[in-house]
């Protein structure tokens, strides 16, 4: 591994900023190069990408009415105890 090549630990530390699109082109190229040669980091990258897409999709859908009512009842009971 050359001096400018990332190891898996460095890749993992920078993964979230990479997924968020917050890295400059040079850094993105470094991470892409690491992904091309490291199957374990590729698996990790794919998992995190799928997880982020799932969370994003779930956060856009409103909670079912029954869940909303339960949460409101819980908050009311909790605040009544504190008051």
N, C-alpha and C positions, 0 to 999 in steps of 0.2 A: 504494500500500500504506500503510495507516494505521500509526501508531506502535506499536499493540499487535499488529499482524499479524506472524506469523513469516515469515522468508524460508526458502529451501530449506536453507541451511547450518544454521540453527538447528533446523529440523525434523529433519534428519539427526542432529544431535548429541543430540536428545532421543528419537529413535525407539526405542532399546532399552528405556529406562525406560517409554515408552508401551506397548510390546509386553509388558513384564513386569507391567503394571498398577500401577506404582509412582508414578504422578502423581496429583495432586489433580484434582478435577472441573474446575476452571478451566483447568488446563493441558491436560487431555484435550480440552476443548472447543476450545482454541486449535489443537491439532494436528488435530482433526477438521475444523475450518474450513479449515485449510491444505490438507488432503487433498481437500476438496471443490472447491478451485479450482486445484489443481496436478496435472496428469496425470502428470508425471515422478515426483513424490514418491509419488503413488498407486501407480505401478508398483513403486517401491522398497519401499514398505510391503507390498504384496502378495507380492513376492518374499521378503522377510524373514520374513513370516508363514508362507509355504509351506515355506521352508527350516527354520524352527524346528519346524514340525510334523513334517517328515521326520526331522530329527535326533532329536526326542523319540521317534518311532516306532522308529527304528533302535536307540536306546539301550535300549529295553524288550525287544527280542528278544535272546535269548542268541546268542553267537557260535557258529558251527558247530564241532563237535568237532575237525575237522582244523585249523582256525585256532587253537583253544585249544592243541592239542598242539604246533604250530609255535612259538607264543609261549613256551610253557613250555620247549621245547628251546633256544630262543634265550636265554632268561633263564639257564638252567642253564649254557650255554656261556659266556655273558658273565660270570657270577659265578665260574666255574672259572678264567677268565683273570685275574681281579682277585685271586683268593685265592692 
